[in-house]
Amino acid sequence: MTKKRPDLRLVGGDKKPAKKKRPLTAKQERFVAEMIRGATQADAYRTAYGDGKLKMKSSAVYTEAGRLMAHPEITRRLLAAQASVERSAVSSALSKRRWIVERLQHEAEHAQSDAGRVRALELLGKVTEVALFTDRIEQVDNDLSPDQLRDELQQRLLKLVDDG
């Protein structure tokens, strides 16, 4: 007596296997590098694909450069490079801000003149985190009807006249 083997089925087998990502070609890599350096799409294409002797119409260069920009890996790399530049700019700005605040603190403590010390303290008071000298406007919304508003104004005017 032989044992019957169960029927096995692959569940969820309608999904296609993931395609292997192909690395960028040397010319595509050069295109990305030129774009990161700040070249226009057309100039990056000419540099990467022409080696100085590209004999294509400008419209064809623009079309091909646009096709390269639609390549998912190229787009991903350019976005990553842009994000890196933005992070560097923010980091640099924060470093400069920190340095300036430290220098102002030093001046506030060690300035040779009282005016220099007061000015350093004033500038430190204007720093966003401190916001000591920032004007604030408080807006209060009273949902008064026109009649209620008129009555309130009359009462205030009468009070001013009586006090004056």
DSSP file (Angstrom, degrees, kcal/mol; ACC not computed):
  #  RESIDUE AA STRUCTURE BP1 BP2  ACC     N-H-->O    O-->H-N    N-H-->O    O-->H-N    TCO  KAPPA ALPHA  PHI   PSI    X-CA   Y-CA   Z-CA
    1    1 A M              0   0    0      0, 0.0     2,-0.4     0, 0.0     0, 0.0   0.000 360.0 360.0 360.0 122.2    0.0    0.0    0.0
    2    2 A T        -     0   0    0      1,-0.0     2,-0.3     0, 0.0     0, 0.0  -0.738 360.0-119.6 -96.8 141.3    1.5    3.3   -1.1
    3    3 A K        -     0   0    0     -2,-0.4     2,-0.5     1,-0.1    -1,-0.0  -0.608  26.0-127.0 -78.7 136.0    0.9    6.5    0.7
    4    4 A K        -     0   0    0     -2,-0.3    -1,-0.1     1,-0.0     0, 0.0  -0.707  20.8-132.7 -84.1 129.7   -0.8    9.1   -1.4
    5    5 A R        -     0   0    0     -2,-0.5     2,-0.0     1,-0.1     3,-0.0  -0.599  26.5-110.3 -80.8 141.3    1.1   12.4   -1.4
    6    6 A P        -     0   0    0      0, 0.0     2,-0.5     0, 0.0    -1,-0.1  -0.361  30.8-105.4 -71.5 151.1   -1.0   15.5   -0.9
    7    7 A D        -     0   0    0     -2,-0.0     2,-0.5     1,-0.0     0, 0.0  -0.641  38.7-157.8 -73.6 125.1   -1.5   18.0   -3.7
    8    8 A L        -     0   0    0     -2,-0.5     2,-0.4    -3,-0.0    -3,-0.0  -0.898  10.4-173.9-109.2 135.0    0.6   21.0   -3.0
    9    9 A R        -     0   0    0     -2,-0.5     2,-0.6     0, 0.0    -2,-0.0  -0.950  28.1-118.2-125.9 149.0   -0.2   24.4   -4.5
   10   10 A L    >   -     0   0    0     -2,-0.4     3,-0.8     3,-0.0     2,-0.4  -0.762  30.1-145.3 -84.8 119.2    1.7   27.6   -4.3
   11   11 A V  T 3  S+     0   0    0     -2,-0.6    -1,-0.0     1,-0.3     0, 0.0  -0.700  81.3  11.7 -88.0 135.4   -0.4   30.2   -2.6
   12   12 A G  T >  S+     0   0    0     -2,-0.4     3,-1.1     1,-0.1    -1,-0.3   0.791  81.1 144.3  71.9  26.8    0.0   33.7   -3.9
   13   13 A G  T <   +     0   0    0     -3,-0.8    -2,-0.1     1,-0.2    -1,-0.1   0.422  46.0  87.0 -79.9   2.2    1.9   32.5   -6.9
   14   14 A D  T 3   +     0   0    0      2,-0.1     2,-0.3     0, 0.0    -1,-0.2   0.577  66.5 100.6 -79.8  -6.4    0.4   35.1   -9.1
   15   15 A K  S <  S-     0   0    0     -3,-1.1     3,-0.1     1,-0.1     0, 0.0  -0.571  76.2-124.6 -78.9 140.4    3.1   37.6   -8.2
   16   16 A K        -     0   0    0     -2,-0.3     3,-0.1     1,-0.1    -2,-0.1  -0.589  31.9-101.4 -81.1 144.5    5.9   38.0  -10.6
   17   17 A P        -     0   0    0      0, 0.0    -1,-0.1     0, 0.0     2,-0.1  -0.367  47.5 -95.5 -63.9 145.9    9.4   37.4   -9.3
   18   18 A A        -     0   0    0      1,-0.1     2,-0.2    -3,-0.1     3,-0.0  -0.369  39.7-120.6 -64.8 136.1   11.3   40.6   -8.6
   19   19 A K        -     0   0    0      1,-0.1     2,-0.3    -3,-0.1    -1,-0.1  -0.520  27.1-109.9 -76.3 144.8   13.5   41.7  -11.5
   20   20 A K        -     0   0    0     -2,-0.2     2,-0.5     1,-0.1    -1,-0.1  -0.549  33.0-118.3 -71.6 136.7   17.2   42.0  -10.8
   21   21 A K        -     0   0    0     -2,-0.3    -1,-0.1    -3,-0.0    -3,-0.0  -0.642  25.0-141.8 -77.0 127.8   18.3   45.6  -10.8
   22   22 A R        -     0   0    0     -2,-0.5     3,-0.1     1,-0.1    -1,-0.0  -0.729  20.5-116.2 -87.9 137.9   20.8   46.2  -13.5
   23   23 A P        -     0   0    0      0, 0.0     2,-0.1     0, 0.0    -1,-0.1  -0.311  38.3 -93.4 -67.6 158.1   23.6   48.6  -12.5
   24   24 A L        -     0   0    0      1,-0.1     2,-0.0     2,-0.1     0, 0.0  -0.380  41.9-112.4 -68.7 149.6   23.9   51.8  -14.5
   25   25 A T     >  -     0   0    0      1,-0.1     4,-2.6    -3,-0.1     5,-0.2  -0.279  31.4-102.3 -73.3 168.7   26.2   51.9  -17.4
   26   26 A A  H  > S+     0   0    0      1,-0.2     4,-2.2     2,-0.2     5,-0.1   0.885 124.6  49.7 -60.7 -39.0   29.3   53.9  -17.4
   27   27 A K  H  > S+     0   0    0      2,-0.2     4,-2.3     1,-0.2    -1,-0.2   0.892 110.3  49.4 -69.6 -38.7   27.6   56.6  -19.5
   28   28 A Q  H  > S+     0   0    0      2,-0.2     4,-2.4     1,-0.2    -2,-0.2   0.907 110.4  51.5 -64.7 -40.5   24.6   56.7  -17.2
   29   29 A E  H  X S+     0   0    0     -4,-2.6     4,-2.6     1,-0.2    -2,-0.2   0.912 110.1  49.0 -60.1 -43.1   26.9   57.0  -14.2
   30   30 A R  H  X S+     0   0    0     -4,-2.2     4,-2.5     2,-0.2    -2,-0.2   0.892 108.8  53.3 -64.9 -39.4   28.7   59.9  -16.0
   31   31 A F  H  X S+     0   0    0     -4,-2.3     4,-2.3     2,-0.2    -2,-0.2   0.933 110.6  46.7 -59.3 -47.3   25.3   61.6  -16.7
   32   32 A V  H  X S+     0   0    0     -4,-2.4     4,-2.5     1,-0.2    -2,-0.2   0.922 111.5  51.5 -61.7 -44.5   24.4   61.3  -13.0
   33   33 A A  H  X S+     0   0    0     -4,-2.6     4,-1.7     1,-0.2    -1,-0.2   0.903 110.6  48.1 -60.9 -41.9   27.8   62.7  -12.0
   34   34 A E  H  <>S+     0   0    0     -4,-2.5     5,-2.4     2,-0.2     4,-0.5   0.893 110.9  50.8 -66.0 -39.9   27.4   65.7  -14.3
   35   35 A M  H ><5S+     0   0    0     -4,-2.3     3,-1.1     1,-0.2    -2,-0.2   0.903 108.9  51.5 -64.0 -40.7   23.9   66.4  -13.1
   36   36 A I  H 3<5S+     0   0    0     -4,-2.5    -1,-0.2     1,-0.3    -2,-0.2   0.861 104.5  57.3 -64.4 -34.7   25.2   66.3   -9.5
   37   37 A R  T 3<5S-     0   0    0     -4,-1.7    -1,-0.3    -5,-0.2    -2,-0.2   0.618 128.1 -99.8 -71.5 -11.2   27.9   68.8  -10.4
   38   38 A G  T < 5S+     0   0    0     -3,-1.1    -3,-0.2    -4,-0.5    -2,-0.1   0.540  71.0 148.1 107.6   7.7   25.1   71.1  -11.6
   39   39 A A      < -     0   0    0     -5,-2.4    -1,-0.3     1,-0.1     2,-0.0  -0.351  51.9-106.2 -70.8 155.3   25.1   70.6  -15.4
   40   40 A T     >  -     0   0    0      1,-0.1     4,-2.8    -2,-0.0     5,-0.2  -0.323  34.3-105.3 -70.6 165.6   21.8   71.0  -17.3
   41   41 A Q  H  > S+     0   0    0      1,-0.2     4,-2.3     2,-0.2     5,-0.2   0.928 121.8  47.7 -59.5 -44.8   20.2   67.7  -18.5
   42   42 A A  H  > S+     0   0    0      2,-0.2     4,-2.8     1,-0.2    -1,-0.2   0.926 113.5  46.5 -65.0 -44.7   21.3   68.5  -22.1
   43   43 A D  H  > S+     0   0    0      1,-0.2     4,-2.5     2,-0.2    -1,-0.2   0.898 112.0  51.2 -65.1 -39.3   24.9   69.4  -21.1
   44   44 A A  H  X S+     0   0    0     -4,-2.8     4,-2.5     2,-0.2     5,-0.2   0.904 111.6  48.1 -63.3 -40.3   25.1   66.3  -18.9
   45   45 A Y  H  X S+     0   0    0     -4,-2.3     4,-3.0    -5,-0.2     5,-0.4   0.940 111.3  49.6 -65.0 -46.4   23.9   64.1  -21.8
   46   46 A R  H  X>S+     0   0    0     -4,-2.8     4,-1.9     1,-0.2     6,-0.6   0.908 114.3  45.5 -59.4 -42.0   26.4   65.7  -24.2
   47   47 A T  H  X5S+     0   0    0     -4,-2.5     4,-0.8     3,-0.2    -1,-0.2   0.922 118.2  41.8 -67.3 -44.1   29.2   65.2  -21.8
   48   48 A A  H  <5S+     0   0    0     -4,-2.5    -2,-0.2    -5,-0.2    -1,-0.2   0.875 129.8  23.8 -74.0 -37.2   28.3   61.6  -21.0
   49   49 A Y  H  <5S+     0   0    0     -4,-3.0    -3,-0.2    -5,-0.2    -2,-0.2   0.576 121.9  48.8-108.0 -11.0   27.4   60.4  -24.4
   50   50 A G  H ><5S-     0   0    0     -4,-1.9     3,-2.1    -5,-0.4    -3,-0.2   0.765  71.7-151.4-105.1 -26.4   29.2   62.7  -26.8
   51   51 A D  T 3<<S-     0   0    0     -4,-0.8    -4,-0.1    -5,-0.5    -3,-0.1   0.867  79.7 -56.3  51.6  36.8   32.8   62.8  -25.7
   52   52 A G  T 3  S+     0   0    0     -6,-0.6    -1,-0.3     1,-0.1    -5,-0.1   0.370 136.9  77.1  82.1  -5.6   32.9   66.3  -27.2
   53   53 A K    <   +     0   0    0     -3,-2.1     2,-0.5    -7,-0.2    -2,-0.1  -0.123  53.4 148.6-130.7  39.9   31.8   65.1  -30.7
   54   54 A L        -     0   0    0     -8,-0.1     2,-0.6     1,-0.1    -4,-0.1  -0.631  26.3-167.9 -77.7 123.3   28.1   64.5  -30.4
   55   55 A K        +     0   0    0     -2,-0.5     2,-0.3    -5,-0.0    -1,-0.1  -0.604  39.9 122.3-114.5  70.3   26.3   65.2  -33.7
   56   56 A M        -     0   0    0     -2,-0.6     2,-0.1     2,-0.0    -2,-0.0  -0.910  66.3-101.0-125.5 153.6   22.7   65.2  -32.7
   57   57 A K     >  -     0   0    0     -2,-0.3     4,-2.1     1,-0.1     3,-0.3  -0.396  34.9-116.0 -67.2 152.6   20.0   67.8  -33.0
   58   58 A S  H  > S+     0   0    0      1,-0.2     4,-2.6     2,-0.2     5,-0.2   0.885 116.2  56.2 -58.3 -39.1   19.3   69.8  -29.8
   59   59 A S  H  > S+     0   0    0      1,-0.2     4,-2.1     2,-0.2    -1,-0.2   0.879 107.1  49.1 -63.0 -36.8   15.8   68.4  -29.8
   60   60 A A  H  > S+     0   0    0     -3,-0.3     4,-2.7     2,-0.2     5,-0.2   0.888 109.8  51.4 -69.4 -38.4   17.1   64.8  -29.8
   61   61 A V  H  X S+     0   0    0     -4,-2.1     4,-2.7     2,-0.2     5,-0.2   0.930 110.8  48.4 -62.5 -44.8   19.6   65.6  -27.0
   62   62 A Y  H  X S+     0   0    0     -4,-2.6     4,-2.2     2,-0.2    -2,-0.2   0.898 112.2  49.6 -62.2 -40.7   16.7   67.0  -24.9
   63   63 A T  H  X S+     0   0    0     -4,-2.1     4,-2.1     2,-0.2    -2,-0.2   0.944 113.5  44.4 -64.1 -48.3   14.6   63.9  -25.6
   64   64 A E  H  X S+     0   0    0     -4,-2.7     4,-2.2     1,-0.2    -2,-0.2   0.886 112.7  51.5 -65.6 -38.8   17.3   61.5  -24.7
   65   65 A A  H  X S+     0   0    0     -4,-2.7     4,-2.1    -5,-0.2    -1,-0.2   0.898 109.2  51.7 -64.1 -38.9   18.2   63.5  -21.6
   66   66 A G  H  X S+     0   0    0     -4,-2.2     4,-1.1    -5,-0.2    -2,-0.2   0.882 107.6  52.2 -63.9 -38.7   14.6   63.4  -20.5
   67   67 A R  H  < S+     0   0    0     -4,-2.1     3,-0.5     1,-0.2     4,-0.4   0.908 108.9  50.0 -63.8 -41.3   14.5   59.7  -21.0
   68   68 A L  H >< S+     0   0    0     -4,-2.2     3,-1.4     1,-0.2    -2,-0.2   0.900 106.3  55.7 -63.6 -39.1   17.5   59.3  -18.8
   69   69 A M  H 3< S+     0   0    0     -4,-2.1    -1,-0.2     1,-0.3    -2,-0.2   0.762 102.8  56.9 -65.4 -23.1   15.9   61.5  -16.1
   70   70 A A  T 3< S+     0   0    0     -4,-1.1    -1,-0.3    -3,-0.5    -2,-0.2   0.574  78.9 111.2 -82.8  -9.2   12.9   59.1  -16.1
   71   71 A H    <>  -     0   0    0     -3,-1.4     4,-2.6    -4,-0.4     5,-0.2  -0.510  69.8-138.5 -66.9 125.6   15.1   56.1  -15.3
   72   72 A P  H  > S+     0   0    0      0, 0.0     4,-2.5     0, 0.0     5,-0.2   0.867  99.5  48.3 -58.4 -40.1   14.2   55.1  -11.7
   73   73 A E  H  > S+     0   0    0      2,-0.2     4,-2.4     1,-0.2     5,-0.2   0.894 112.2  48.7 -70.0 -38.3   17.8   54.5  -10.5
   74   74 A I  H  > S+     0   0    0     -6,-0.2     4,-2.5     2,-0.2     5,-0.2   0.931 112.8  48.5 -65.1 -44.7   19.0   57.8  -12.0
   75   75 A T  H  X S+     0   0    0     -4,-2.6     4,-2.5     1,-0.2     5,-0.2   0.920 111.3  50.7 -60.3 -44.2   16.1   59.6  -10.3
   76   76 A R  H  X S+     0   0    0     -4,-2.5     4,-2.3    -5,-0.2    -1,-0.2   0.918 111.6  47.1 -60.6 -44.3   16.8   57.9   -7.0
   77   77 A R  H  X S+     0   0    0     -4,-2.4     4,-2.4     2,-0.2    -1,-0.2   0.897 112.1  49.4 -67.2 -39.7   20.5   58.8   -7.1
   78   78 A L  H  X S+     0   0    0     -4,-2.5     4,-2.4     2,-0.2    -1,-0.2   0.907 112.0  48.3 -66.4 -40.5   19.8   62.5   -8.0
   79   79 A L  H  X S+     0   0    0     -4,-2.5     4,-2.5     2,-0.2    -2,-0.2   0.894 111.6  50.5 -65.2 -39.2   17.2   62.8   -5.2
   80   80 A A  H  X S+     0   0    0     -4,-2.3     4,-2.0    -5,-0.2    -2,-0.2   0.904 111.3  48.2 -64.7 -40.8   19.7   61.2   -2.7
   81   81 A A  H  X S+     0   0    0     -4,-2.4     4,-2.3     2,-0.2    -2,-0.2   0.907 111.7  49.8 -65.6 -41.6   22.4   63.6   -3.8
   82   82 A Q  H  X S+     0   0    0     -4,-2.4     4,-2.4     1,-0.2    -2,-0.2   0.911 110.5  49.9 -63.4 -42.6   20.0   66.6   -3.5
   83   83 A A  H  X S+     0   0    0     -4,-2.5     4,-2.5     1,-0.2    -1,-0.2   0.884 109.7  52.0 -63.4 -38.0   19.0   65.4    0.0
   84   84 A S  H  X S+     0   0    0     -4,-2.0     4,-2.3     2,-0.2    -2,-0.2   0.913 109.4  48.7 -64.9 -42.8   22.6   65.1    1.0
   85   85 A V  H  X S+     0   0    0     -4,-2.3     4,-2.3     2,-0.2    -2,-0.2   0.912 112.0  49.4 -62.9 -42.3   23.4   68.7   -0.2
   86   86 A E  H  X S+     0   0    0     -4,-2.4     4,-2.4     2,-0.2    -2,-0.2   0.907 110.2  50.2 -65.1 -41.3   20.4   70.0    1.8
   87   87 A R  H  X S+     0   0    0     -4,-2.5     4,-2.6     1,-0.2    -1,-0.2   0.906 110.9  50.1 -62.1 -40.7   21.5   68.1    4.9
   88   88 A S  H  X S+     0   0    0     -4,-2.3     4,-2.7     2,-0.2    -2,-0.2   0.905 110.2  49.9 -64.0 -41.6   25.0   69.6    4.5
   89   89 A A  H  X S+     0   0    0     -4,-2.3     4,-2.4     2,-0.2    -2,-0.2   0.918 112.7  46.3 -64.1 -43.4   23.5   73.1    4.1
   90   90 A V  H  X S+     0   0    0     -4,-2.4     4,-2.5     2,-0.2    -2,-0.2   0.925 113.4  49.4 -64.5 -44.3   21.4   72.7    7.2
   91   91 A S  H  X S+     0   0    0     -4,-2.6     4,-2.3     1,-0.2    -2,-0.2   0.908 111.7  48.8 -61.1 -42.8   24.3   71.3    9.2
   92   92 A S  H  X S+     0   0    0     -4,-2.7     4,-2.4     2,-0.2    -1,-0.2   0.910 111.3  49.5 -64.3 -43.1   26.5   74.1    8.1
   93   93 A A  H  X S+     0   0    0     -4,-2.4     4,-2.4     1,-0.2    -2,-0.2   0.903 111.5  49.0 -63.5 -41.0   23.9   76.7    9.0
   94   94 A L  H  X S+     0   0    0     -4,-2.5     4,-2.6     2,-0.2    -1,-0.2   0.888 110.2  51.4 -66.0 -38.3   23.4   75.2   12.4
   95   95 A S  H  X S+     0   0    0     -4,-2.3     4,-2.4     2,-0.2    -2,-0.2   0.926 111.5  46.8 -63.6 -44.5   27.2   75.1   13.0
   96   96 A K  H  X S+     0   0    0     -4,-2.4     4,-2.6     2,-0.2    -2,-0.2   0.910 112.3  50.7 -63.2 -41.9   27.5   78.8   12.1
   97   97 A R  H  X S+     0   0    0     -4,-2.4     4,-2.5     1,-0.2    -2,-0.2   0.931 110.9  48.3 -61.2 -46.3   24.6   79.6   14.4
   98   98 A R  H  X S+     0   0    0     -4,-2.6     4,-2.3     1,-0.2    -1,-0.2   0.909 112.0  49.8 -61.1 -42.9   26.1   77.7   17.3
   99   99 A W  H  X S+     0   0    0     -4,-2.4     4,-2.4     2,-0.2    -2,-0.2   0.916 110.9  49.0 -62.9 -44.3   29.5   79.4   16.7
  100  100 A I  H  X S+     0   0    0     -4,-2.6     4,-2.6     2,-0.2    -2,-0.2   0.917 111.2  49.3 -63.1 -44.0   27.8   82.9   16.6
  101  101 A V  H  X S+     0   0    0     -4,-2.5     4,-2.4     1,-0.2    -1,-0.2   0.910 111.2  50.1 -62.5 -41.6   25.9   82.2   19.8
  102  102 A E  H  X S+     0   0    0     -4,-2.3     4,-2.2    -5,-0.2    -2,-0.2   0.910 111.2  48.7 -62.3 -42.1   29.0   81.0   21.6
  103  103 A R  H  X S+     0   0    0     -4,-2.4     4,-2.7     2,-0.2    -2,-0.2   0.899 110.8  50.5 -65.2 -40.7   30.9   84.1   20.5
  104  104 A L  H  X S+     0   0    0     -4,-2.6     4,-2.8     2,-0.2    -2,-0.2   0.903 109.7  50.7 -64.1 -39.9   28.1   86.4   21.7
  105  105 A Q  H  X S+     0   0    0     -4,-2.4     4,-1.5     2,-0.2    -2,-0.2   0.915 111.0  48.9 -62.7 -41.7   28.1   84.6   25.0
  106  106 A H  H  X S+     0   0    0     -4,-2.2     4,-2.6     1,-0.2     3,-0.3   0.932 112.5  47.5 -62.6 -45.7   31.9   85.1   25.3
  107  107 A E  H  X S+     0   0    0     -4,-2.7     4,-1.9     1,-0.2    -2,-0.2   0.893 108.2  55.5 -62.8 -40.0   31.5   88.8   24.4
  108  108 A A  H  < S+     0   0    0     -4,-2.8    -1,-0.2     1,-0.2    -2,-0.2   0.830 117.2  36.6 -62.4 -30.7   28.7   89.2   26.9
  109  109 A E  H  < S+     0   0    0     -4,-1.5    -2,-0.2    -3,-0.3    -1,-0.2   0.799 131.2  25.3 -90.0 -31.6   31.0   87.9   29.6
  110  110 A H  H  < S+     0   0    0     -4,-2.6    -2,-0.2    -5,-0.2    -3,-0.2   0.262  77.1 137.8-123.6  12.4   34.3   89.4   28.6
  111  111 A A     <  -     0   0    0     -4,-1.9     6,-0.1    -5,-0.2    -4,-0.0  -0.297  51.0-137.2 -62.5 146.0   33.7   92.5   26.5
  112  112 A Q  S    S+     0   0    0      4,-0.0     2,-0.3     2,-0.0    -1,-0.1   0.741  85.2  48.5 -77.9 -22.4   36.0   95.4   27.4
  113  113 A S  S  > S-     0   0    0      1,-0.1     4,-1.9     0, 0.0     5,-0.1  -0.858  78.1-129.4-118.4 154.8   33.2   98.0   27.4
  114  114 A D  H  > S+     0   0    0     -2,-0.3     4,-2.8     1,-0.2     5,-0.2   0.879 111.2  56.0 -64.2 -37.1   29.8   98.0   29.0
  115  115 A A  H  > S+     0   0    0      1,-0.2     4,-2.5     2,-0.2    -1,-0.2   0.900 107.1  48.9 -63.2 -40.7   28.3   99.0   25.6
  116  116 A G  H  > S+     0   0    0      2,-0.2     4,-2.2     1,-0.2    -1,-0.2   0.893 112.2  48.6 -64.9 -39.9   29.8   95.9   24.0
  117  117 A R  H  X S+     0   0    0     -4,-1.9     4,-2.2     2,-0.2    -2,-0.2   0.921 112.8  47.2 -65.7 -44.3   28.5   93.7   26.8
  118  118 A V  H  X S+     0   0    0     -4,-2.8     4,-2.5     2,-0.2    -2,-0.2   0.903 111.8  50.7 -65.0 -41.3   25.0   95.1   26.5
  119  119 A R  H  X S+     0   0    0     -4,-2.5     4,-2.4     2,-0.2    -1,-0.2   0.910 110.1  49.4 -64.2 -41.8   25.0   94.8   22.8
  120  120 A A  H  X S+     0   0    0     -4,-2.2     4,-2.2     1,-0.2    -1,-0.2   0.912 112.1  48.6 -63.2 -41.9   26.1   91.1   23.0
  121  121 A L  H  X S+     0   0    0     -4,-2.2     4,-2.1     2,-0.2    -2,-0.2   0.895 110.0  52.3 -64.3 -39.2   23.3   90.5   25.5
  122  122 A E  H  X S+     0   0    0     -4,-2.5     4,-1.0     2,-0.2    -2,-0.2   0.932 110.4  47.2 -62.0 -45.7   20.8   92.2   23.3
  123  123 A L  H  < S+     0   0    0     -4,-2.4     3,-0.5     1,-0.2     4,-0.5   0.880 110.5  52.4 -65.6 -37.1   21.7   90.1   20.4
  124  124 A L  H >< S+     0   0    0     -4,-2.2     3,-1.1     1,-0.2     6,-0.3   0.878 105.3  56.1 -63.9 -36.2   21.6   86.9   22.5
  125  125 A G  H 3< S+     0   0    0     -4,-2.1     7,-2.3     1,-0.2     8,-0.9   0.741 103.1  55.6 -66.5 -22.6   18.1   88.0   23.6
  126  126 A K  T 3< S+     0   0    0     -4,-1.0    -1,-0.2    -3,-0.5    -2,-0.2   0.552  78.5 117.4 -87.6  -7.4   17.0   88.1   20.0
  127  127 A V  S X> S-     0   0    0     -3,-1.1     4,-3.3    -4,-0.5     3,-1.0  -0.342  77.7-117.0 -59.7 141.4   18.1   84.5   19.3
  128  128 A T  T 34 S+     0   0    0      1,-0.3    -1,-0.1     2,-0.2     6,-0.1   0.849 112.2  52.5 -52.1 -43.5   15.0   82.4   18.3
  129  129 A E  T 34 S+     0   0    0      1,-0.2    -1,-0.3     2,-0.0    -4,-0.1   0.838 119.5  35.4 -66.2 -31.1   15.2   80.1   21.3
  130  130 A V  T <4 S+     0   0    0     -3,-1.0    -2,-0.2    -6,-0.3    -1,-0.2   0.929  75.5 176.0 -85.7 -52.5   15.3   83.0   23.7
  131  131 A A    ><  +     0   0    0     -4,-3.3     3,-0.8    -7,-0.2    -5,-0.2   0.826  20.7 148.5  50.9  40.2   13.0   85.5   21.9
  132  132 A L  T 3  S+     0   0    0     -7,-2.3    -6,-0.2    -5,-0.2    -1,-0.1   0.848  72.1  37.9 -71.4 -34.7   13.2   88.0   24.7
  133  133 A F  T 3  S+     0   0    0     -8,-0.9     2,-0.5   -11,-0.2    -1,-0.2   0.030  87.0 122.4-107.8  26.7   12.9   91.0   22.4
  134  134 A T    <   -     0   0    0     -3,-0.8     2,-0.3    -9,-0.2    -8,-0.0  -0.768  61.7-127.5 -92.1 128.7   10.3   89.6   20.0
  135  135 A D        -     0   0    0     -2,-0.5     2,-0.4     2,-0.0    -2,-0.1  -0.570  25.7-164.6 -74.4 133.8    7.1   91.5   19.7
  136  136 A R        -     0   0    0     -2,-0.3     2,-0.6     2,-0.0    -1,-0.0  -0.973   7.2-157.4-121.7 135.7    4.1   89.3   20.2
  137  137 A I        -     0   0    0     -2,-0.4     2,-0.6     2,-0.0    -2,-0.0  -0.952   7.9-153.5-113.1 123.4    0.6   90.3   19.2
  138  138 A E        -     0   0    0     -2,-0.6     2,-0.6     2,-0.0    -2,-0.0  -0.845   7.5-162.4 -98.8 126.4   -2.2   88.6   20.9
  139  139 A Q        -     0   0    0     -2,-0.6     2,-0.6     2,-0.0    -2,-0.0  -0.934   2.7-166.6-112.5 120.8   -5.4   88.4   19.0
  140  140 A V        -     0   0    0     -2,-0.6     2,-0.8     2,-0.0    -2,-0.0  -0.919   8.0-152.6-108.8 124.9   -8.6   87.6   20.9
  141  141 A D        -     0   0    0     -2,-0.6     2,-0.6     2,-0.0    -2,-0.0  -0.856  12.0-174.0 -99.7 111.0  -11.6   86.6   18.9
  142  142 A N        -     0   0    0     -2,-0.8     2,-1.9     2,-0.1    -2,-0.0  -0.914  19.9-145.6-101.9 124.8  -14.8   87.5   20.7
  143  143 A D        +     0   0    0     -2,-0.6     2,-0.3     0, 0.0    -2,-0.0  -0.482  42.4 155.6 -88.3  68.2  -17.8   86.2   18.9
  144  144 A L        -     0   0    0     -2,-1.9    -2,-0.1     1,-0.1     0, 0.0  -0.713  42.9-121.9 -95.5 145.9  -20.0   89.2   19.9
  145  145 A S     >  -     0   0    0     -2,-0.3     4,-2.5     1,-0.1     5,-0.2  -0.404  33.3-104.4 -75.0 162.4  -23.0   90.3   17.9
  146  146 A P  H  > S+     0   0    0      0, 0.0     4,-2.3     0, 0.0     5,-0.2   0.875 122.9  51.6 -57.0 -37.4  -23.0   93.8   16.6
  147  147 A D  H  > S+     0   0    0      2,-0.2     4,-2.3     1,-0.2     5,-0.2   0.919 110.7  47.1 -66.4 -43.0  -25.4   94.9   19.3
  148  148 A Q  H  > S+     0   0    0      1,-0.2     4,-2.3     2,-0.2    -1,-0.2   0.896 112.5  50.2 -65.2 -39.4  -23.3   93.3   22.1
  149  149 A L  H  X S+     0   0    0     -4,-2.5     4,-2.3     2,-0.2    -2,-0.2   0.910 110.1  49.7 -64.5 -43.2  -20.2   95.0   20.7
  150  150 A R  H  X S+     0   0    0     -4,-2.3     4,-2.4    -5,-0.2    -2,-0.2   0.918 111.2  49.5 -62.1 -44.5  -21.9   98.4   20.5
  151  151 A D  H  X S+     0   0    0     -4,-2.3     4,-2.2     1,-0.2    -2,-0.2   0.904 110.9  49.8 -61.9 -41.9  -23.1   98.1   24.1
  152  152 A E  H  X S+     0   0    0     -4,-2.3     4,-2.1     1,-0.2    -1,-0.2   0.910 111.1  48.9 -64.2 -42.5  -19.6   97.1   25.3
  153  153 A L  H  X S+     0   0    0     -4,-2.3     4,-2.5     2,-0.2    -2,-0.2   0.900 110.0  51.6 -63.7 -41.4  -18.1  100.1   23.5
  154  154 A Q  H  X S+     0   0    0     -4,-2.4     4,-2.6     1,-0.2    -1,-0.2   0.910 109.7  49.9 -61.7 -42.2  -20.7  102.5   25.0
  155  155 A Q  H  X S+     0   0    0     -4,-2.2     4,-2.1     1,-0.2    -2,-0.2   0.903 111.6  47.9 -64.1 -40.8  -19.9  101.2   28.5
  156  156 A R  H  X S+     0   0    0     -4,-2.1     4,-2.2     2,-0.2    -2,-0.2   0.903 112.4  49.1 -66.7 -40.9  -16.2  101.7   28.0
  157  157 A L  H  X S+     0   0    0     -4,-2.5     4,-2.4     2,-0.2    -2,-0.2   0.915 110.8  50.0 -65.3 -42.5  -16.7  105.2   26.6
  158  158 A L  H  X S+     0   0    0     -4,-2.6     4,-2.4     1,-0.2    -1,-0.2   0.899 110.1  50.9 -62.2 -40.4  -19.0  106.1   29.6
  159  159 A K  H  X S+     0   0    0     -4,-2.1     4,-2.1     2,-0.2    -1,-0.2   0.901 110.4  48.9 -63.3 -41.5  -16.4  104.8   32.0
  160  160 A L  H  X S+     0   0    0     -4,-2.2     4,-1.6     2,-0.2    -2,-0.2   0.899 112.4  48.2 -64.6 -40.9  -13.6  106.9   30.3
  161  161 A V  H  < S+     0   0    0     -4,-2.4    -2,-0.2     1,-0.2    -1,-0.2   0.896 112.6  48.3 -67.1 -40.3  -15.8  110.0   30.4
  162  162 A D  H  < S+     0   0    0     -4,-2.4    -1,-0.2     1,-0.2    -2,-0.2   0.872 114.1  46.1 -67.8 -37.0  -16.6  109.5   34.1
  163  163 A D  H  <        0   0    0     -4,-2.1    -1,-0.2     1,-0.2    -2,-0.2   0.766 360.0 360.0 -75.9 -26.1  -13.0  108.9   35.0
  164  164 A G     <        0   0    0     -4,-1.6    -1,-0.2    -5,-0.2    -2,-0.2   0.432 360.0 360.0 -90.2 360.0  -11.7  111.9   33.0
